[in-house]
């Protein structure tokens, strides 16, 4: 009887267990069938989506596919080729305003490097592109698309390795770019931790990952995971970072490891060329006036393409294939485009006005006006008014606010000393007003020679040729000291129609001989005044030197001055 009861119990549990496993099997089969149905449905939806195609955007059609299509960056392209296409390619930082072709140039230069037999880049070398402004980053190391990360068993995404307690390495962009180029747009926006990790990768040319769940004695860990943790992931690539920031805003550690290349802003003729090419690729024609109008308002190539695309759409809505001036005017109006600030010098001579040279942004040259008015007053009662200088700028830099103070005002003090010493002109006897029109942030002492020349003109009534420009720091001993950005400044002078430019002698270069402008190197203010005003040439003053008196004032040519309430009394 007892045996029968035990057999019945065993039979009962056997039936229950059988029913349980049968139910599980049916459930799994049903889930599998349901999953297959959902997958098939989603796959059909994906195929339908891929069957829909819009026309290719004009911005994509106009994207350069070879170096000849990159407009206006001859020097930048040459520098890129020298840094990347040789037998020993370098890491690169590209500075420049937006929309001038930094990304496109980097991409096509890699293709040229691949075709060069002397280059270590092989066929199939990848161009991995990332944007630092949108790069997802987790300080805990759970996710790092740049360097790579480890999915530990406790984290979601550990995959099949999770139940086995195996940490799963996930390669980042530095490994995906192995043997090729890693391009990081707006590299100045990288998180500080990411930047430091990237520097380490550049040094080691491999990535080492860490995990508290990794053990060298764990036999459940696959051999390739052991290999990754013990010897690292390969990351031998060349970095190309692009930024619209100035070099001072990029960490020195990354700058010291890279060749720095500067892309300049495009001039009006280059913008017009891009506009014509865009219209041609969009199957439009443009009138000359419409092209010129695009060149007047577009600040870069991207602006030019966008204007042409919208203007072309307006023309097509009216069943036309020619973009007219009124089409561009309408785009400029509703898009709130501002005209380019391209200065062109005029002919003739003017008292108390001169063309100074400056550099702003990422090495972009600029021709700026400097004005001065001088009115004689009672001896020693003079005033000095300075307008147009932005004396301090507040900048956001890597999580902190910085206030930069302009040093341009020191040039005015140096000018006062030099004019008194060499020309016996005491500016305390005049009401002086020096103005920098345009509200441009003037920083540094490079306007020293231009300020002294302009003030001398205003005080003596001597006109200055409007087709000259100058740059250089002025010391209290009258020496013209070297400054930075001279090449960009000279190029800006050429674009503005300047005929002659005066630069410090120590900044003179042979490449200026090939430019359509006369570059005159000077080393002393008296030498400069000899060229500009025809004064006696400078000779080194001997002991006991007594300066000659200044030329007689030409009061009829002196311009009236309006002394502002904020004037500074000169002591």
C-alpha distance (Angstrom), angle and dihedral (degrees) to the residues before:
residue distance angle dihedral
X1 . . .
X2 3.79 . .
X3 3.77 91.1 .
X4 3.78 90.4 52.3
X5 3.80 90.8 51.7
X6 3.81 92.0 49.7
X7 3.81 90.6 49.5
X8 3.80 90.5 50.9
X9 3.81 90.9 51.5
X10 3.79 91.0 48.8
X11 3.79 90.1 48.5
X12 3.79 90.5 49.6
X13 3.81 94.2 52.0
X14 3.77 90.4 44.0
X15 3.79 90.7 55.0
X16 3.84 91.8 45.7
X17 3.77 92.4 49.6
X18 3.78 91.0 45.7
X19 3.78 91.7 50.5
X20 3.83 90.0 47.7
X21 3.79 94.5 52.4
X22 3.79 91.6 42.0
X23 3.80 89.5 52.9
X24 3.83 90.9 47.8
X25 3.78 90.8 49.2
X26 3.79 91.7 50.5
X27 3.80 89.9 46.1
X28 3.79 92.1 51.3
X29 3.77 91.1 45.5
X30 3.79 89.9 49.0
X31 3.81 91.3 47.8
X32 3.78 90.2 48.5
X33 3.79 91.4 49.8
X34 3.79 90.8 46.3
X35 3.79 90.8 48.3
X36 3.79 91.4 49.8
X37 3.81 90.7 49.9
X38 3.82 92.1 49.1
X39 3.79 91.2 45.6
X40 3.80 91.2 50.0
X41 3.79 90.9 48.6
X42 3.81 92.7 49.0
X43 3.80 91.4 46.0
X44 3.80 90.7 53.3
X45 3.79 89.3 49.2
X46 3.81 90.1 50.8
X47 3.81 91.2 50.2
X48 3.80 90.3 51.0
X49 3.80 90.3 50.9
X50 3.79 91.7 50.1
X51 3.79 90.8 50.0
X52 3.81 89.9 63.2
X53 3.82 114.3 84.3
X54 3.78 130.3 176.8
X55 3.76 122.3 -160.6
X56 3.80 116.9 -79.7
X57 3.85 110.0 -95.1
X58 3.78 114.6 -110.4
X59 3.81 89.7 -122.7
X60 3.80 88.4 61.8
X61 3.80 93.4 45.5
X62 3.80 90.9 53.2
X63 3.81 95.1 47.5
X64 3.84 107.3 121.7
X65 3.79 114.5 -106.3
X66 3.82 95.8 -176.9
X67 3.79 138.0 22.0
X68 3.80 94.2 -99.0
X69 3.82 89.8 64.3
X70 3.82 94.0 57.0
X71 3.80 101.7 97.9
X72 3.79 125.2 -147.0
X73 3.81 101.6 -2.4
X74 3.80 103.1 98.0
X75 3.81 94.7 138.6
X76 3.80 92.8 43.6
X77 3.82 92.1 49.6
X78 3.79 91.3 48.2
X79 3.80 90.4 51.5
X80 3.83 91.3 47.3
X81 3.78 91.8 51.9
X82 3.80 91.8 48.1
X83 3.81 91.8 50.3
X84 3.83 98.7 42.6
X85 3.80 111.6 22.6
X86 3.79 100.2 56.8
X87 3.82 130.2 87.0
X88 3.82 91.2 -89.8
X89 3.82 108.5 42.7
X90 3.80 117.4 -163.1
X91 3.79 136.7 -147.3
X92 3.82 109.9 -99.5
X93 3.79 139.7 -153.4
X94 3.81 116.0 -162.5
X95 3.80 117.9 -160.4
X96 3.77 122.1 -168.1
X97 3.80 146.8 115.1
X98 3.82 118.8 -78.4
X99 3.77 120.7 -82.6
X100 3.82 99.0 25.6
X101 3.82 98.2 112.6
X102 3.82 105.8 -94.7
X103 3.81 95.3 140.6
X104 3.80 95.4 40.4
X105 3.81 92.1 48.5
X106 3.81 92.3 50.9
X107 3.80 91.5 50.2
X108 3.81 96.5 50.2
X109 3.81 93.6 42.0
X110 3.81 89.1 58.9
X111 3.81 89.0 55.1
X112 3.80 89.7 53.1
X113 3.80 90.4 48.4
X114 3.82 90.2 53.2
X115 3.82 90.1 54.8
X116 3.82 92.2 50.2
X117 3.84 109.7 95.7
X118 3.81 90.8 -151.4
X119 3.81 92.7 56.4
X120 3.83 120.7 95.1
X121 3.83 90.4 -140.3
X122 3.80 109.5 107.1
X123 3.77 132.2 -154.1
X124 3.78 108.5 -75.2
X125 3.82 94.4 30.9
X126 3.78 106.2 159.0
X127 3.80 129.4 -125.1
X128 3.80 103.2 -150.5
X129 3.80 111.3 -168.7
X130 3.80 125.3 -162.3
X131 3.80 134.8 170.0
X132 3.79 114.6 -138.0
X133 3.81 92.2 -156.1
X134 3.82 92.9 63.8
X135 3.79 101.1 31.0
X136 3.82 110.4 130.3
X137 3.78 111.3 -133.5
X138 3.82 134.8 176.8
X139 3.80 117.8 -163.9
X140 3.83 90.0 -150.6
X141 3.79 88.9 65.6
X142 3.80 94.6 -117.6
X143 3.81 90.6 122.4
X144 3.79 128.4 18.1
X145 3.81 113.8 151.9
X146 3.81 91.5 -176.5
X147 3.81 103.6 52.6
X148 3.81 101.4 14.5
X149 3.80 133.5 -111.1
X150 3.80 144.6 -139.7
X151 3.80 123.7 -114.9
X152 3.78 102.8 -146.3
X153 3.84 118.2 -154.1
X154 3.81 92.4 -103.9
X155 3.82 93.3 57.1
X156 3.76 128.6 84.3
X157 3.78 110.2 -105.1
X158 3.80 96.2 39.3
X159 3.80 87.3 124.7
X160 3.78 122.7 -168.5
X161 3.80 90.8 -17.7
X162 3.80 92.6 63.7
X163 3.83 99.8 76.9
X164 3.80 89.2 47.4
X165 3.80 91.6 53.8
X166 3.80 92.9 -118.1
X167 3.82 120.2 144.3
X168 3.80 110.3 -129.6
X169 3.86 118.0 -144.6
X170 3.82 117.1 -141.8
X171 3.84 114.9 -158.6
X172 3.80 117.5 -132.0
X173 3.79 133.0 -148.0
X174 3.81 92.6 -81.7
X175 3.81 89.4 63.0
X176 3.80 94.3 40.9
X177 3.83 87.6 54.7
X178 3.83 92.3 52.3
X179 3.80 108.4 140.1
X180 3.80 92.4 12.1
X181 3.80 141.8 53.2
X182 3.79 130.2 -57.8
X183 3.80 108.5 -155.4
X184 3.81 115.6 -164.5
X185 3.79 114.2 -171.7
X186 3.82 116.1 -150.0
X187 3.79 89.8 9.5
X188 3.79 90.0 175.7
X189 3.82 88.7 72.7
X190 3.81 94.5 62.8
X191 3.79 116.4 124.5
X192 3.81 112.1 -104.3
X193 3.81 92.8 -116.9
X194 3.79 91.3 50.9
X195 3.80 90.7 48.7
X196 3.80 91.7 52.9
X197 3.81 91.9 47.5
X198 3.79 89.9 49.3
X199 3.80 91.1 52.5
X200 3.80 89.6 53.5
X201 3.81 90.9 50.9
X202 3.81 91.1 49.9
X203 3.81 88.9 54.1
X204 3.83 98.3 44.9
X205 3.82 98.7 31.3
X206 3.79 87.4 -142.4
X207 3.80 137.6 73.8
X208 3.79 123.8 -122.4
X209 3.80 116.0 -159.1
X210 3.78 127.0 -163.9
X211 3.80 135.3 -154.4
X212 3.79 133.8 172.1
X213 3.82 87.2 -142.3
X214 3.80 95.0 60.2
X215 3.79 119.0 100.3
X216 3.78 126.7 173.2
X217 3.82 89.6 -143.7
X218 3.81 96.3 52.5
X219 3.83 105.2 111.8
X220 3.82 91.8 -168.3
X221 3.82 90.7 68.6
X222 3.84 111.2 95.1
X223 3.82 118.1 -117.9
X224 3.82 94.1 -112.6
X225 3.81 90.7 56.4
X226 3.81 89.5 51.4
X227 3.81 88.0 50.5
X228 3.80 92.3 52.0
X229 3.80 95.6 48.3
X230 3.79 95.0 43.4
X231 3.82 101.6 40.1
X232 3.80 103.7 19.0
X233 3.81 133.1 -128.6
X234 3.83 116.7 -67.9
X235 3.81 114.3 -106.8
X236 3.80 107.2 166.4
X237 3.80 102.6 149.0
X238 3.78 139.8 125.1
X239 3.77 118.0 -107.1
X240 3.80 121.5 -138.4
X241 3.78 112.3 -175.1
X242 3.80 121.7 -173.4
X243 3.78 124.9 -163.9
X244 3.78 142.1 167.4
X245 3.81 89.8 -151.1
X246 3.80 123.8 100.5
X247 3.83 118.5 -101.9
X248 3.82 91.5 -107.6
X249 3.81 89.6 64.3
X250 3.82 94.1 56.4
X251 3.84 117.1 85.9
X252 3.83 110.4 -100.0
X253 3.80 90.9 -132.1
X254 3.81 92.7 65.1
X255 3.82 93.0 39.4
X256 3.80 91.8 54.7
X257 3.81 90.4 57.4
X258 3.79 96.2 49.6
X259 3.78 140.5 65.0
X260 3.80 106.5 -118.6
X261 3.81 116.4 -136.4
X262 3.79 125.9 -178.0
X263 3.80 124.9 -148.2
X264 3.78 112.3 -161.0
X265 3.77 131.1 -142.1
X266 3.80 114.6 -92.3
X267 3.77 121.7 -106.8
X268 3.77 124.0 -130.8
X269 3.79 96.5 -95.8
X270 3.80 91.9 52.1
X271 3.80 90.2 50.4
X272 3.80 88.6 52.3
X273 3.81 90.4 51.8
X274 3.79 90.6 53.2
X275 3.81 90.5 48.1
X276 3.82 92.0 52.4
X277 3.82 91.5 47.7
X278 3.80 91.2 48.8
X279 3.80 92.2 50.5
X280 3.80 90.9 49.2
X281 3.82 93.2 50.4
X282 3.80 89.2 46.9
X283 3.84 90.3 53.9
X284 3.81 92.8 -112.4
X285 3.77 134.8 122.1
X286 3.82 123.1 -143.1
X287 3.76 132.0 -153.9
X288 3.79 116.4 -122.1
X289 3.80 91.2 -114.0
X290 3.81 90.9 52.7
X291 3.81 91.0 50.8
X292 3.81 91.0 48.8
X293 3.81 90.4 50.2
X294 3.81 91.2 53.2
X295 3.80 88.7 50.7
X296 3.80 90.1 51.9
X297 3.81 96.2 53.5
X298 3.83 107.0 26.9
X299 3.80 112.1 92.1
X300 3.81 95.0 -166.2
X301 3.78 143.3 -0.9
X302 3.79 94.0 -83.4
X303 3.81 90.9 55.3
X304 3.80 90.4 49.4
X305 3.82 93.2 52.0
X306 3.81 92.1 46.9
X307 3.80 92.7 50.1
X308 3.81 91.9 48.7
X309 3.80 92.1 47.3
X310 3.83 94.8 52.3
X311 3.80 92.9 40.9
X312 3.81 89.4 50.1
X313 3.80 90.7 51.3
X314 3.80 89.5 52.5
X315 3.80 89.8 52.1
X316 3.80 93.2 48.7
X317 3.81 91.6 50.8
X318 3.80 85.6 59.3
X319 3.83 91.4 46.4
X320 3.81 93.9 -108.1
X321 3.81 131.8 130.4
X322 3.79 96.3 -164.8
X323 3.79 121.5 83.0
X324 3.79 108.5 -138.4
X325 3.79 130.5 -160.4
X326 3.81 92.3 -104.3
X327 3.81 90.2 56.6
X328 3.80 91.6 56.8
X329 3.81 91.3 42.7
X330 3.80 90.3 55.8
X331 3.84 92.0 49.7
X332 3.80 91.2 48.2
X333 3.80 91.0 49.8
X334 3.79 99.6 48.6
X335 3.83 92.2 37.7
X336 3.82 92.2 52.7
X337 3.80 92.7 -131.7
X338 3.79 115.8 177.4
X339 3.82 121.7 -142.9
X340 3.78 118.8 -104.0
X341 3.78 117.9 -97.8
X342 3.80 95.7 -128.1
X343 3.79 107.4 154.0
X344 3.80 119.7 -149.7
X345 3.78 118.5 -167.4
X346 3.80 121.1 -129.4
X347 3.78 129.9 -136.0
X348 3.79 123.3 -105.8
X349 3.79 135.5 45.0
X350 3.79 130.9 -72.1
X351 3.80 133.3 -168.4
X352 3.79 115.6 -124.7
X353 3.80 98.5 5.1
X354 3.80 130.3 100.1
X355 3.80 140.9 165.9
X356 3.79 111.9 -110.6
X357 3.80 124.7 -169.5
X358 3.80 126.0 -133.6
X359 3.81 141.5 166.9
X360 3.80 124.2 -136.1
X361 3.78 137.0 172.6
X362 3.79 115.7 1.5
X363 3.80 97.9 -7.6
X364 3.80 97.8 -54.5
X365 3.80 115.2 156.5
X366 3.79 123.5 -134.6
X367 3.80 136.4 -171.4
X368 3.80 109.3 -144.5
X369 3.79 134.6 -177.5
X370 3.79 121.2 -115.5
X371 3.80 116.3 -167.8
X372 3.79 132.4 -171.1
X373 3.79 134.3 -177.7
X374 3.81 123.1 -170.1
X375 3.81 128.2 -168.5
X376 3.84 120.4 -179.1
X377 3.81 115.5 -120.7
X378 3.79 138.6 169.1
X379 3.83 110.8 -48.0
X380 3.78 111.6 -87.5
X381 3.81 94.1 8.1
X382 3.77 97.5 94.8
X383 3.77 125.4 132.8
X384 3.77 133.1 -154.3
X385 3.80 122.1 -144.8
X386 3.80 119.3 -173.4
X387 3.79 119.9 -171.2
X388 3.78 134.8 171.9
X389 3.81 97.0 39.1
X390 3.77 115.9 121.2
X391 3.77 94.8 -147.7
X392 3.81 96.7 -169.2
X393 3.80 136.5 22.1
X394 3.78 128.6 -162.9
X395 3.78 113.3 -142.4
X396 3.78 133.4 -176.7
X397 3.76 109.3 -133.2
X398 3.81 124.6 175.5
X399 3.79 96.7 -37.1
X400 3.78 98.1 -37.3
X401 3.78 134.7 86.0
X402 3.78 117.0 -123.6
X403 3.81 128.3 -165.9
X404 3.80 114.1 -152.9
X405 3.81 117.8 -163.2
X406 3.80 119.7 -150.0
X407 3.80 117.5 -119.4
X408 3.82 93.4 -161.3
X409 3.81 92.9 101.8
X410 3.81 89.2 66.4
X411 3.83 87.0 66.3
X412 3.81 88.3 64.7
X413 3.80 91.2 55.4
X414 3.80 91.2 48.4
X415 3.80 90.0 48.4
X416 3.82 90.9 54.2
X417 3.81 91.4 53.0
X418 3.81 94.5 46.3
X419 3.83 95.6 48.2
X420 3.80 90.8 49.8
X421 3.79 95.0 46.6
X422 3.80 100.9 44.0
X423 3.82 103.9 25.1
X424 3.83 103.8 23.5
X425 3.79 90.9 -123.0
X426 3.78 113.4 148.4
X427 3.79 108.9 -163.3
X428 3.80 88.9 -162.0
X429 3.79 85.1 80.0
X430 3.81 93.0 62.6
X431 3.75 140.5 60.4
X432 3.80 99.5 -126.0
X433 3.78 126.8 -167.9
X434 3.83 116.2 -173.0
X435 3.80 115.1 -173.0
X436 3.81 133.9 -172.6
X437 3.84 105.0 -163.5
X438 3.78 120.7 -148.8
X439 3.80 101.1 41.6
X440 3.82 92.3 -103.1
X441 3.82 114.3 168.8
X442 3.81 101.0 -108.8
X443 3.77 111.1 -158.6
X444 3.77 131.7 166.1
X445 3.80 131.6 23.5
X446 3.82 98.8 -84.2
X447 3.82 92.4 109.9
X448 3.81 91.6 62.6
X449 3.81 98.2 103.7
X450 3.82 92.8 42.8
X451 3.83 92.1 50.7
X452 3.83 92.6 49.3
X453 3.81 91.7 47.6
X454 3.80 92.3 48.1
X455 3.83 94.2 47.6
X456 3.82 91.6 48.2
X457 3.80 89.2 51.9
X458 3.81 92.7 50.5
X459 3.83 94.1 47.3
X460 3.80 97.1 44.8
X461 3.80 96.8 33.9
X462 3.81 91.1 -124.7
X463 3.81 113.5 150.7
X464 3.83 122.5 -128.0
X465 3.79 123.8 -140.6
X466 3.82 107.2 -108.1
X467 3.82 92.1 -144.9
X468 3.80 96.1 65.3
X469 3.82 129.6 83.1
X470 3.78 134.2 -176.9
X471 3.77 145.4 -169.5
X472 3.79 135.1 -176.3
X473 3.77 143.2 112.2
X474 3.80 115.5 -95.3
X475 3.80 117.4 -143.6
X476 3.81 123.3 -154.2
X477 3.83 87.4 -107.5
X478 3.80 91.3 58.5
X479 3.79 96.1 -106.3
X480 3.80 119.3 143.4
X481 3.78 104.3 -130.2
X482 3.84 126.2 -157.3
X483 3.79 120.3 -97.8
X484 3.82 137.6 -174.4
X485 3.79 132.8 -94.8
X486 3.80 95.7 31.8
X487 3.81 95.5 146.3
X488 3.81 92.2 53.4
X489 3.80 90.3 46.3
X490 3.80 93.4 51.1
X491 3.81 90.8 47.8
X492 3.82 89.5 51.7
X493 3.80 89.1 51.1
X494 3.81 90.2 52.8
X495 3.81 90.9 51.0
X496 3.81 90.8 49.8
X497 3.80 93.1 54.0
X498 3.81 97.0 -108.2
X499 3.82 112.6 163.2
X500 3.80 99.7 -162.3
X501 3.80 132.2 21.0
X502 3.81 127.8 -169.5
X503 3.81 117.5 -146.8
X504 3.83 135.3 169.3
X505 3.79 112.3 -80.3
X506 3.81 91.8 -125.3
X507 3.83 89.4 58.9
X508 3.80 95.4 55.1
X509 3.82 115.9 122.4
X510 3.79 135.2 -176.1
X511 3.80 91.5 -123.7
X512 3.82 88.8 71.3
X513 3.81 87.7 70.2
X514 3.81 89.8 71.2
X515 3.82 94.8 52.9
X516 3.84 122.6 95.8
X517 3.80 92.0 -118.4
X518 3.81 136.8 79.7
X519 3.81 109.6 -112.0
X520 3.81 112.6 -163.0
X521 3.83 117.0 -167.2
X522 3.82 115.8 -151.5
X523 3.79 132.7 179.8
X524 3.83 103.9 -170.1
X525 3.79 136.9 39.9
X526 3.82 91.4 -123.7
X527 3.81 89.7 55.0
X528 3.79 89.0 50.4
X529 3.81 92.8 48.3
X530 3.80 88.3 48.6
X531 3.81 89.5 59.7
X532 3.81 96.6 41.0
X533 3.83 101.9 36.9
X534 3.80 103.2 18.8
X535 3.81 92.6 -117.0
X536 3.79 123.0 156.3
X537 3.80 113.6 -69.9
X538 3.76 118.1 -101.2
X539 3.81 122.2 -98.5
X540 3.77 124.9 -178.2
X541 3.82 105.9 -92.5
X542 3.80 116.0 -119.3
X543 3.77 126.2 -136.4
X544 3.78 111.9 -65.6
X545 3.82 91.4 23.7
X546 3.79 112.9 178.2
X547 3.85 113.9 -161.6
X548 3.79 118.5 -125.5
X549 3.80 117.4 -113.3
X550 3.75 118.4 -94.9
X551 3.80 119.6 -102.0
X552 3.78 116.1 -87.6
X553 3.77 115.1 -82.6
X554 3.76 116.8 -104.4
X555 3.76 96.3 -144.3
X556 3.78 93.7 -179.8
X557 3.80 90.2 64.1
X558 3.79 97.1 43.1
X559 3.78 111.8 113.7
X560 3.81 121.0 -131.0
X561 3.81 116.2 -107.0
X562 3.74 129.9 -145.7
X563 3.77 107.5 -148.0
X564 3.76 109.9 -149.7
X565 3.77 124.1 -140.7
X566 3.78 88.9 -113.3
X567 3.81 93.4 62.5
X568 3.77 119.2 139.9
X569 3.79 119.6 -127.9
X570 3.80 109.8 -130.2
X571 3.78 113.1 -130.9
